[in-house]
Amino acid sequence: MRGQRTEKRENLTSHLSSLFTIRHLPFLLLTSCFLFFTSFSFADENSFDHLINRYAMEYGLDPALIKAVIKVESNFNKFSVSPKGAMGLMQLMPETAAIYSVKNIYCPKENIMTGTRHLRNLLILYHGDIAKALAAYNAGAGKVKKYNGIPPYRETKDYIDKVIRYKKNYGSKGKLFYYTDDNGCVVFYNR
């Protein structure tokens, strides 16, 4: 019995050493780098609150709305990339990022600032109608115009429902918000 275990262990060791030869080194290095960097991509739900609060205040939006959009768009993964090419926490499309002159789409500060600004502009365009603004954020303003309202896409309707639900969960309920401005001063406010 003991001899069989030793033989199995030697066979396994021999098999593993034959699998990983020098020709596998690039693959192993790439895999190791991927695992290393992706281990930092998921953040706690509160990791970006200082940025969310700062840009919500700057652009006059409810921080709960911004946080809800981030939750639904990327689940707080700053390196998230959608199948359609949207990137970062607020899933900015490259075209949108270019309009707002974003230098690093994966930078949480730039991504949240730009996503918040873009959402604010959509809310202005749709006269404060959150559902239409969210539909445009998800499907594009062209689709909202084409259908003269929320497009009949299941994905867009589900998106709006999820964001509204998370917004209620993240709601202020009398909370005091704060952010640190560019001069290092802490600014407090409530909504």
Protein Blocks (a to p, Z undefined) as FASTA:
>chain_A
ZZmmmmmmmmmmmmmmmmmcfklmmmmmmmmmmmmmmmmmpccfklmmmmmmmmmmmnop
afklmmmmmmmmnnopakbccfkopacjkopafklmmmnopablmlmklmmmmmmmmmmm
mmmmnnopaklmmmmmmnopklmmmnopadfbfklmmmmmmmmmmmmmmpnnlpacdddd
fkopacdddZZ
